[in-house]
Amino acid sequence: MAGIFKKFSANDIKITPFEAHKQYNTTNLASIGASTESLAWSGASKNTFSTGSRLYYQVDKLYYRNYINERAHRLEIDSANYKVQERRLYQSASLLSLSQKTFGSQIQPGTFELSGSKGSTQFNLKDDGYGNLYDINLGKDNFPDEKHRVFYLAPIKGFKRSDLTLNYETGNTYINTPFSGGYSGTILDDSYFQNKVTFFNNAFVKSGQSTTGLFNTPYITQNAKTDSRITIKNAPYLNFNEDDFAISFYFIPGSDMPIALSSTPRYILTKEGAQDSFPLGSEAGGNYSTSTSGALDITTTPAANRFPYRLTLSGSNVGVPTNNFAATGSLVFERFDGDIKSSVAGVVFLSASSNVNVPIHVLVQKSGDNLVIYKNGTQVATSSDLTTGTCQNNSDITIFKKQNPDGTYSSISSSATAEAAWAGQLSEQGDGFAIQQLQMWDKALTETEIQMVSESFTGTYPVGNLFYDNGFTIITHPKYMDVFNGGELNTLKYKNTHLITENEYQCNVKEEEFEFTTNKTALKVSPNNEVADFTTGSAFKPYVTTVGLYNDNGELLVVGKLGQPIRKSSETETTFVIRFDT
């Protein structure tokens, strides 16, 4: 079909992609094909799931579950970067789903805003350009950087173990529960450092049970067991030594907690006493040949007689509280280099009715040459750090207990009589002491950062995630996670991104090509459709009105109409440029 069709060369074709954006601003979700849903975890069998539980399961599996270790399995692998995008899913969440007709190929990062309210909770959220949502009223620049948080035990997934008679993986009740004495098992913490945490006879208590959980998230308790404890595996970056550091947590004091403590300190958290060692050489329990059975087994030996931090609680004004509730509870923060012990103590709660079962935030830190204690974001005590030697050791960190050099554990830092008295208090008070949101930073925090940590609960600014490519907004923060369940939407703003491809074809016609026409007006009126005589002269030149683009099978794909007819030149080449978007 030479003379009718002409092939393009590679230089004749130019394809240029570009983005177009459209702004949306509405509160009428139906008008843009958007919808909301409240998500809730369920430990029941999957075939009994509600819509919210099914969506929770799907969202968890696709975007959150084992996020740090399994990013390669995520739908949005290109943007799944845990170093800049925080993903933590608690027991509930709120989901906003946008229609692809409105968000196109993706939501333009940095353009999303969502505001509303539920009861007394007001939210005004924006995305940070990395897939994190934050509350504009709090900002994101006054929080400590996630990379400095070397340990974090919320525990975020503790709600799955709030009922130890339930196998949450199957939804069935255990026939013979493996947790008759409390939860025991080893997990990884909630930080990016993946610290190894071992629970022994603990319980996870939520709001509506025997203690009041903050934002309905679980506290870790001793489960009325005197041997209950938590162990955090030793790591060099958890020693701090001469470096500044901060330790933060929430706790719930019982009504008689200071009286039970008396003047005898009761351990909250410490790093001292014992370490894991091979029983070889001159180490305690050693002097074995390698051929002896068990010679290479890990054993417990005394740690160096020093520690980077110890946190204990003690009470004062012992006696049955009167209407004045004079008994107090003091937090003691200590460091020891083997010769010099430095400490600071501050009152963190009163045994008054207004303080019973009320979560209290405590933060202690070494800042330069000072040891400081904060309660609910306000400084309550400070003292000089007098240590001059090395404060680090190879001991694991223990919570609720201190590990003794012989491998046993103690709750009270004095006699067996005091230990027995505390055991009696545990039995009377049920859950005893409860702790939540334990965090450690490898730097001292500023006053503003401490205030943000205290008020934010989670310690960092993200309150949810925005998945740009999928049009999903998931609000996960415990404070906001149920705002779509009866809440009110005030603002929804975002820009979409539509990928548009501009196709440009240069149709080059040489002077000797396409010198004829098949237009009916140039034909004789005859059955043979012969061209008219006026078209055979040298003065005749056809006019171009339409250019068509065809595939290799001669099928018409694109038609380009000219604004006015163009006379075909016999003296020079003519180029027709066709542009269209797809």
C-alpha positions as CSV (number, residue, x, y, z in Angstrom):
1,M,0.0,0.0,0.0
2,A,2.9,2.2,-0.8
3,G,2.0,5.8,-1.4
4,I,-1.0,5.6,0.9
5,F,0.8,4.8,4.2
6,K,4.2,6.0,5.5
7,K,5.9,4.5,8.5
8,F,7.3,6.6,11.4
9,S,10.9,6.5,12.5
10,A,11.8,6.6,16.2
11,N,12.7,10.3,15.9
12,D,9.1,11.1,14.7
13,I,7.5,10.0,18.0
14,K,7.7,11.8,21.3
15,I,5.8,10.6,24.4
16,T,5.9,12.9,27.5
17,P,4.2,12.0,30.8
18,F,3.1,14.8,33.1
19,E,0.8,15.2,36.2
20,A,-2.4,17.2,36.6
21,H,-3.9,18.0,39.9
22,K,-7.4,18.9,41.0
23,Q,-8.4,20.3,44.4
24,Y,-11.3,18.8,46.4
25,N,-12.9,20.5,49.4
26,T,-16.1,18.9,50.7
27,T,-17.8,17.4,53.7
28,N,-20.3,15.5,51.5
29,L,-18.5,12.2,51.2
30,A,-21.2,10.6,49.1
31,S,-20.8,13.4,46.4
32,I,-17.2,12.2,45.7
33,G,-17.8,8.5,46.3
34,A,-16.0,8.4,49.6
35,S,-17.1,6.5,52.7
36,T,-16.0,5.9,56.3
37,E,-15.9,2.8,58.5
38,S,-15.0,2.0,62.1
39,L,-12.6,-0.9,62.4
40,A,-12.3,-3.1,65.4
41,W,-10.2,-6.2,66.2
42,S,-12.0,-9.3,67.2
43,G,-10.7,-12.5,68.8
44,A,-13.7,-14.5,67.6
45,S,-13.8,-16.9,64.8
46,K,-13.4,-15.2,61.4
47,N,-16.7,-16.5,60.0
48,T,-18.5,-14.5,62.7
49,F,-16.6,-11.2,61.9
50,S,-18.6,-8.0,61.5
51,T,-17.8,-5.7,58.6
52,G,-15.6,-3.6,60.8
53,S,-13.7,-6.7,62.0
54,R,-13.2,-8.0,58.5
55,L,-11.8,-4.6,57.3
56,Y,-9.6,-4.5,60.4
57,Y,-8.2,-7.9,59.5
58,Q,-7.6,-6.9,55.9
59,V,-6.0,-3.6,56.7
60,D,-3.8,-5.2,59.3
61,K,-2.6,-7.9,56.9
62,L,-2.0,-5.6,54.0
63,Y,-0.4,-2.6,55.6
64,Y,0.5,-3.1,59.3
65,R,1.3,-6.7,60.4
66,N,5.0,-7.3,60.8
67,Y,5.6,-4.0,58.9
68,I,9.3,-3.6,59.8
69,N,10.3,-7.2,58.9
70,E,8.0,-7.8,55.9
71,R,8.0,-4.6,53.9
72,A,8.6,-6.5,50.7
73,H,5.1,-8.0,50.9
74,R,3.3,-4.7,51.1
75,L,1.2,-3.3,48.3
76,E,3.0,0.0,48.3
77,I,6.6,-1.4,48.5
78,D,8.1,1.8,46.9
79,S,6.8,4.0,49.7
80,A,6.9,1.4,52.6
81,N,9.8,2.9,54.5
82,Y,9.6,2.5,58.3
83,K,12.4,5.1,58.8
84,V,10.0,7.9,57.7
85,Q,6.5,6.4,58.0
86,E,5.4,5.1,61.3
87,R,2.8,2.3,61.3
88,R,1.3,1.0,64.5
89,L,-2.2,-0.4,64.6
90,Y,-4.0,-0.7,68.0
91,Q,-7.3,-2.6,68.7
92,S,-9.5,0.0,66.8
93,A,-9.1,2.4,63.9
94,S,-11.1,4.7,61.7
95,L,-11.0,4.3,57.9
96,L,-11.7,6.9,55.2
97,S,-11.9,5.4,51.7
98,L,-11.7,7.8,48.7
99,S,-13.0,6.9,45.2
100,Q,-10.3,6.4,42.6
101,K,-12.4,8.7,40.3
102,T,-11.4,11.5,42.6
103,F,-7.8,10.6,43.8
104,G,-6.7,9.3,40.3
105,S,-3.3,7.7,40.4
106,Q,-2.6,9.0,43.9
107,I,-3.3,11.7,46.4
108,Q,-0.8,14.4,46.1
109,P,1.5,14.2,49.2
110,G,1.3,17.1,51.5
111,T,-2.2,18.3,50.4
112,F,-4.5,16.2,52.6
113,E,-6.4,17.8,55.5
114,L,-9.2,16.3,57.7
115,S,-10.9,17.9,60.6
116,G,-13.9,17.1,62.8
117,S,-14.9,16.2,66.3
118,K,-16.4,13.5,68.5
119,G,-17.6,14.6,71.9
120,S,-14.9,16.6,73.5
121,T,-12.2,15.3,71.1
122,Q,-11.4,17.7,68.3
123,F,-9.1,16.7,65.5
124,N,-7.5,18.7,62.8
125,L,-5.2,16.4,60.8
126,K,-2.8,16.9,57.9
127,D,-0.4,14.6,56.1
128,D,3.4,15.3,56.4
129,G,4.2,14.2,52.8
130,Y,5.6,10.8,54.0
131,G,2.3,9.0,54.7
132,N,1.9,10.1,58.3
133,L,-1.1,12.1,59.7
134,Y,-0.5,14.5,62.5
135,D,-2.6,16.9,64.5
136,I,-2.0,20.5,63.3
137,N,-2.8,21.8,66.7
138,L,0.1,19.9,68.2
139,G,2.4,20.1,65.2
140,K,5.2,17.6,64.4
141,D,8.4,19.5,65.0
142,N,8.3,19.5,68.8
143,F,8.3,15.7,69.2
144,P,11.5,13.6,69.7
145,D,12.7,11.9,66.6
146,E,11.8,8.2,66.3
147,K,15.4,7.3,65.6
148,H,16.3,8.3,69.2
149,R,13.7,6.0,70.7
150,V,15.8,2.9,71.4
151,F,13.1,1.0,73.3
152,Y,9.3,1.1,73.2
153,L,6.9,-1.2,74.9
154,A,3.3,0.1,74.6
155,P,2.4,-2.8,74.4
156,I,0.6,-2.2,71.1
157,K,-0.7,-5.8,70.6
158,G,-1.3,-6.4,74.3
159,F,-5.1,-6.2,73.7
160,K,-4.9,-9.6,72.0
161,R,-3.8,-11.1,75.3
162,S,-6.3,-9.3,77.6
163,D,-8.2,-12.6,77.8
164,L,-5.7,-15.3,78.5
165,T,-8.4,-18.0,78.1
166,L,-8.8,-17.2,74.4
167,N,-6.7,-18.4,71.5
168,Y,-6.9,-15.2,69.4
169,E,-5.5,-16.9,66.4
170,T,-8.5,-19.3,66.1
171,G,-11.1,-17.5,68.1
172,N,-11.6,-20.6,70.3
173,T,-11.3,-20.9,74.1
174,Y,-8.3,-22.9,75.2
175,I,-9.2,-26.4,76.5
176,N,-6.1,-26.3,78.7
177,T,-4.9,-22.7,78.8
178,P,-1.1,-22.3,78.6
179,F,-1.4,-19.1,80.7
180,S,-2.9,-20.3,83.9
181,G,-0.4,-18.3,85.9
182,G,-0.4,-15.3,83.6
183,Y,1.1,-14.5,80.2
184,S,4.6,-15.9,79.6
185,G,6.4,-15.6,76.3
186,T,9.0,-13.7,74.3
187,I,8.2,-11.0,71.8
188,L,9.9,-8.1,70.0
189,D,9.3,-4.6,71.4
190,D,7.4,-1.9,69.5
191,S,10.4,0.1,68.5
192,Y,12.5,0.0,65.3
193,F,15.3,-1.5,67.3
194,Q,13.4,-4.8,67.7
195,N,14.5,-5.5,71.3
196,K,13.7,-8.9,72.8
197,V,11.2,-8.8,75.6
198,T,10.3,-11.7,77.8
199,F,7.1,-11.8,79.9
200,F,6.6,-14.0,82.9
201,N,3.2,-14.4,84.5
202,N,1.9,-11.0,83.4
203,A,-1.6,-9.8,82.6
204,F,-2.8,-7.1,80.1
205,V,-5.7,-5.2,81.6
206,K,-7.9,-2.8,79.6
207,S,-10.6,-0.3,80.5
208,G,-13.7,-2.0,81.8
209,Q,-11.6,-4.5,83.7
210,S,-10.0,-4.1,87.1
211,T,-8.0,-1.0,86.1
212,T,-8.8,2.1,84.0
213,G,-6.7,1.9,80.8
214,L,-5.7,5.2,79.1
215,F,-7.7,5.4,75.8
216,N,-8.9,1.9,76.3
217,T,-5.4,0.4,75.7
218,P,-3.9,-2.3,77.9
219,Y,-1.6,-1.9,80.9
220,I,0.9,-4.6,82.0
221,T,0.3,-5.8,85.5
222,Q,1.7,-8.4,87.8
223,N,-1.5,-10.5,87.6
224,A,-1.5,-10.8,91.5
225,K,1.6,-12.9,91.2
226,T,4.7,-12.2,93.3
227,D,7.0,-13.8,90.7
228,S,5.6,-11.7,87.8
229,R,8.2,-9.8,85.9
230,I,9.4,-8.6,82.5
231,T,12.9,-8.9,81.1
232,I,14.5,-6.8,78.3
233,K,17.5,-8.3,76.7
234,N,20.7,-6.4,77.2
235,A,22.0,-4.3,74.4
236,P,25.0,-1.8,74.3
237,Y,22.7,1.1,73.3
238,L,20.6,0.5,76.5
239,N,23.5,1.3,78.8
240,F,23.9,5.0,78.1
241,N,26.8,5.3,80.6
242,E,27.9,8.9,80.4
243,D,25.5,9.8,77.6
244,D,22.2,11.6,78.2
245,F,19.0,9.5,78.1
246,A,15.4,9.6,79.1
247,I,12.9,7.0,80.3
248,S,9.2,7.5,80.1
249,F,6.1,5.5,81.2
250,Y,2.5,5.7,82.5
251,F,1.4,3.9,85.6
252,I,-1.7,3.5,87.8
253,P,-1.4,3.6,91.6
254,G,-3.9,1.7,93.7
255,S,-5.6,3.4,96.6
256,D,-3.3,1.8,99.2
257,M,-0.2,1.7,97.1
258,P,1.9,4.1,99.3
259,I,0.9,2.3,102.5
260,A,1.9,-1.0,101.1
261,L,5.2,0.3,99.9
262,S,5.9,1.8,103.3
263,S,9.4,3.3,103.3
264,T,10.9,0.3,101.5
265,P,11.6,0.9,97.8
266,R,9.8,-1.3,95.4
267,Y,11.4,-1.9,92.0
268,I,9.8,-0.5,88.8
269,L,12.7,-0.9,86.4
270,T,16.4,-1.6,86.9
271,K,19.5,-2.8,85.0
272,E,21.7,-4.6,87.6
273,G,22.4,-7.8,89.4
274,A,23.1,-10.6,86.9
275,Q,24.2,-11.3,83.4
276,D,24.2,-14.2,80.9
277,S,27.5,-16.0,80.6
278,F,29.2,-19.2,79.3
279,P,30.2,-21.4,82.3
280,L,33.9,-21.6,81.3
281,G,37.1,-20.5,82.9
282,S,37.0,-18.7,86.2
283,E,33.4,-17.5,85.8
284,A,30.9,-18.5,88.5
285,G,29.7,-21.9,87.8
286,G,32.6,-22.6,85.5
287,N,35.8,-24.6,85.5
288,Y,34.3,-27.1,83.1
289,S,36.1,-28.7,80.2
290,T,34.3,-28.3,76.9
291,S,33.6,-32.0,76.8
292,T,31.5,-31.8,79.9
293,S,27.8,-32.0,79.3
294,G,26.3,-28.5,79.5
295,A,29.7,-26.8,79.5
296,L,28.6,-24.4,76.7
297,D,25.1,-23.7,78.0
298,I,24.3,-20.1,78.9
299,T,24.2,-19.6,82.6
300,T,23.5,-16.7,85.0
301,T,26.5,-15.0,86.7
302,P,26.9,-11.8,88.7
303,A,27.0,-8.6,86.7
304,A,29.4,-5.7,87.3
305,N,28.5,-3.9,90.6
306,R,27.2,-0.8,88.9
307,F,24.1,0.3,86.9
308,P,23.1,3.1,84.5
309,Y,19.6,3.5,86.0
310,R,17.3,2.2,88.7
311,L,13.7,3.3,89.3
312,T,11.9,2.4,92.5
313,L,8.7,3.5,94.3
314,S,8.4,4.1,98.0
315,G,5.6,5.4,100.3
316,S,5.6,7.7,103.3
317,N,3.2,8.5,106.2
318,V,2.4,4.9,106.7
319,G,-1.0,4.0,108.2
320,V,-4.6,3.6,107.3
321,P,-5.5,6.6,105.2
322,T,-8.0,9.1,106.7
323,N,-10.2,11.5,104.8
324,N,-7.0,13.6,104.3
325,F,-5.3,10.8,102.4
326,A,-1.9,12.0,103.6
327,A,0.1,9.0,102.3
328,T,2.3,9.7,99.3
329,G,4.3,7.8,96.8
330,S,7.7,8.9,95.7
331,L,9.7,7.9,92.7
332,V,13.5,7.4,93.2
333,F,15.8,7.6,90.2
334,E,19.4,6.3,90.8
335,R,22.7,5.7,89.0
336,F,25.8,3.9,90.4
337,D,29.4,3.7,89.1
338,G,30.6,1.1,91.7
339,D,31.8,3.8,94.1
340,I,29.4,6.8,93.9
341,K,25.6,6.5,93.8
342,S,23.6,9.5,92.7
343,S,19.8,9.8,93.1
344,V,16.9,12.1,92.9
345,A,13.4,11.6,94.5
346,G,10.1,13.2,93.7
347,V,6.5,12.8,94.8
348,V,4.5,11.4,91.9
349,F,1.2,10.6,93.5
350,L,-1.0,11.0,96.6
351,S,-3.2,8.2,98.0
352,A,-6.3,10.3,97.5
353,S,-9.6,9.4,95.9
354,S,-9.0,11.7,93.0
355,N,-5.7,9.8,92.2
356,V,-7.0,6.2,92.5
357,N,-6.7,4.3,89.2
358,V,-5.8,7.6,87.4
359,P,-3.0,7.1,84.8
360,I,0.1,9.2,85.7
361,H,2.9,10.0,83.2
362,V,6.4,9.9,84.6
363,L,9.6,10.8,82.7
364,V,13.1,10.7,84.2
365,Q,16.3,11.7,82.4
366,K,20.0,12.3,82.7
367,S,20.6,15.7,81.2
368,G,24.2,16.8,81.4
369,D,25.2,16.7,85.0
370,N,21.6,16.5,86.4
371,L,19.1,13.8,87.1
372,V,15.5,15.1,86.7
373,I,12.0,13.7,87.3
374,Y,8.9,15.0,85.5
375,K,5.3,14.2,86.4
376,N,2.6,14.8,83.7
377,G,5.1,17.0,81.8
378,T,6.1,19.2,84.8
379,Q,9.4,19.0,86.6
380,V,9.0,17.8,90.2
381,A,12.6,17.1,91.3
382,T,16.2,17.5,90.1
383,S,19.6,16.6,91.6
384,S,23.3,16.5,90.4
385,D,24.7,13.4,88.9
386,L,27.8,12.8,91.0
387,T,29.0,9.6,89.3
388,T,32.4,9.8,87.7
389,G,33.1,6.2,86.7
390,T,31.5,3.7,84.3
391,C,27.9,3.0,85.0
392,Q,27.2,0.3,82.4
393,N,27.0,-3.4,82.7
394,N,25.9,-6.5,80.8
395,S,22.8,-7.2,82.8
396,D,19.3,-7.4,81.3
397,I,16.7,-4.8,82.2
398,T,14.0,-6.1,84.5
399,I,10.5,-4.6,85.2
400,F,8.7,-5.1,88.5
401,K,11.7,-7.0,89.8
402,K,15.5,-6.8,90.4
403,Q,17.5,-9.8,89.3
404,N,19.9,-10.9,92.0
405,P,23.5,-12.1,91.3
406,D,22.4,-15.7,91.9
407,G,19.6,-15.4,89.2
408,T,16.7,-15.1,91.7
409,Y,14.4,-12.1,91.6
410,S,13.3,-9.6,94.3
411,S,10.4,-7.0,94.3
412,I,11.5,-5.2,97.5
413,S,15.1,-3.9,98.1
414,S,15.3,-5.2,101.7
415,S,14.3,-8.2,103.7
416,A,12.3,-11.3,103.1
417,T,9.7,-10.0,105.6
418,A,9.2,-6.9,103.4
419,E,8.9,-9.1,100.3
420,A,6.2,-11.2,102.0
421,A,4.4,-8.0,103.0
422,W,4.4,-6.9,99.4
423,A,3.1,-10.3,98.3
424,G,0.2,-9.8,100.7
425,Q,-0.5,-6.4,99.1
426,L,-0.5,-8.0,95.7
427,S,-3.1,-10.5,96.8
428,E,-5.3,-7.8,98.3
429,Q,-5.1,-5.4,95.4
430,G,-5.3,-7.9,92.6
431,D,-3.3,-6.4,89.8
432,G,-0.9,-4.5,92.1
433,F,1.2,-2.1,90.0
434,A,0.4,-1.4,86.4
435,I,2.7,0.1,83.7
436,Q,2.2,1.2,80.1
437,Q,3.9,3.0,77.2
438,L,7.5,2.4,78.5
439,Q,9.9,4.3,76.3
440,M,13.6,5.0,76.3
441,W,15.5,7.7,74.3
442,D,19.3,7.9,73.8
443,K,19.2,11.6,74.5
444,A,17.8,14.1,77.0
445,L,14.5,15.6,75.9
446,T,13.7,19.3,75.8
447,E,10.9,20.8,78.0
448,T,8.7,21.0,74.9
449,E,9.4,17.5,73.9
450,I,8.6,16.2,77.4
451,Q,5.3,18.0,77.3
452,M,4.5,16.6,73.9
453,V,5.4,13.0,75.0
454,S,3.2,13.4,78.1
455,E,0.2,14.7,76.2
456,S,0.5,12.6,73.1
457,F,0.5,9.3,74.9
458,T,2.4,7.5,72.1
459,G,5.5,9.8,72.2
460,T,5.6,10.6,68.5
461,Y,3.5,12.9,66.3
462,P,1.8,10.4,63.8
463,V,-1.9,9.7,64.6
464,G,-2.5,7.6,61.5
465,N,-1.5,6.9,57.9
466,L,-2.4,8.1,54.5
467,F,-1.8,5.6,51.7
468,Y,-1.5,7.9,48.7
469,D,-1.7,5.2,45.9
470,N,-4.7,3.5,47.4
471,G,-6.8,6.4,48.6
472,F,-7.0,5.1,52.2
473,T,-6.8,7.2,55.3
474,I,-6.5,5.1,58.5
475,I,-6.6,6.9,61.9
476,T,-4.8,4.6,64.4
477,H,-3.9,6.7,67.4
478,P,-5.7,5.6,70.6
479,K,-7.0,9.1,71.2
480,Y,-8.5,9.4,67.7
481,M,-9.1,5.9,66.6
482,D,-12.9,5.9,66.9
483,V,-13.7,9.4,65.7
484,F,-15.7,8.1,62.7
485,N,-18.0,6.1,65.1
486,G,-20.6,8.8,65.7
487,G,-18.2,11.7,65.1
488,E,-18.7,14.7,62.9
489,L,-16.7,15.7,59.8
490,N,-16.0,19.4,59.3
491,T,-13.3,19.5,56.6
492,L,-11.9,17.2,53.9
493,K,-9.4,18.7,51.5
494,Y,-6.9,17.1,49.1
495,K,-5.4,17.3,45.7
496,N,-5.5,14.4,43.4
497,T,-2.8,13.4,40.9
498,H,-3.8,12.2,37.4
499,L,-0.9,10.9,35.2
500,I,-1.4,12.3,31.7
501,T,0.7,11.2,28.7
502,E,1.2,13.6,25.8
503,N,1.8,11.8,22.5
504,E,3.4,13.8,19.7
505,Y,3.7,12.4,16.2
506,Q,5.6,14.3,13.5
507,C,4.2,13.3,10.1
508,N,7.0,14.3,7.5
509,V,5.8,14.5,3.9
510,K,8.6,15.0,1.3
511,E,8.0,17.2,-1.7
512,E,7.5,14.2,-4.1
513,E,5.1,12.3,-1.8
514,F,1.3,12.3,-1.6
515,E,1.0,14.2,-4.9
516,F,-2.5,12.8,-5.6
517,T,-6.0,13.0,-4.1
518,T,-8.9,10.6,-3.7
519,N,-11.4,13.3,-2.9
520,K,-14.7,12.7,-4.8
521,T,-14.6,16.3,-6.1
522,A,-11.5,15.5,-8.1
523,L,-13.1,12.5,-10.0
524,K,-14.9,12.4,-13.3
525,V,-18.6,11.5,-13.3
526,S,-18.1,8.1,-14.7
527,P,-18.5,4.5,-13.6
528,N,-14.7,4.1,-13.6
529,N,-14.0,6.8,-11.0
530,E,-11.2,8.3,-13.1
531,V,-9.6,11.5,-12.0
532,A,-10.7,14.7,-13.6
533,D,-8.5,16.3,-16.3
534,F,-7.7,19.4,-14.1
535,T,-5.8,17.2,-11.7
536,T,-3.3,16.0,-14.2
537,G,-1.7,19.3,-14.9
538,S,1.5,20.5,-13.2
539,A,-0.3,23.4,-11.6
540,F,-2.6,21.1,-9.6
541,K,-1.6,20.5,-6.0
542,P,-3.9,18.7,-3.5
543,Y,-4.8,20.2,-0.2
544,V,-4.5,18.4,3.1
545,T,-7.5,18.5,5.5
546,T,-7.0,15.3,7.5
547,V,-4.1,13.2,8.8
548,G,-4.7,9.7,10.0
549,L,-2.6,7.4,12.2
550,Y,-2.9,3.7,11.5
551,N,-1.5,0.5,13.0
552,D,0.4,-2.1,11.0
553,N,-2.9,-3.8,10.0
554,G,-4.1,-0.6,8.3
555,E,-6.6,0.1,11.1
556,L,-7.3,3.8,11.8
557,L,-6.4,4.7,15.3
558,V,-6.2,8.5,15.4
559,V,-7.7,11.2,13.2
560,G,-6.2,14.7,13.1
561,K,-8.4,17.5,11.6
562,L,-6.7,20.6,10.4
563,G,-8.2,24.0,11.2
564,Q,-8.0,24.9,7.5
565,P,-6.8,23.1,4.3
566,I,-3.0,23.2,3.7
567,R,-1.7,23.1,0.1
568,K,0.8,20.3,-0.5
569,S,4.2,21.8,-1.5
570,S,6.3,20.4,-4.3
571,E,9.3,22.5,-3.4
572,T,10.0,21.6,0.2
573,E,9.1,19.0,2.9
574,T,5.9,19.6,5.0
575,T,5.6,18.4,8.6
576,F,2.2,17.9,10.3
577,V,2.5,17.6,14.1
578,I,-0.3,15.6,15.8
579,R,-0.6,15.8,19.6
580,F,-3.1,14.1,21.8
581,D,-3.3,13.1,25.5
582,T,-4.0,9.7,27.0
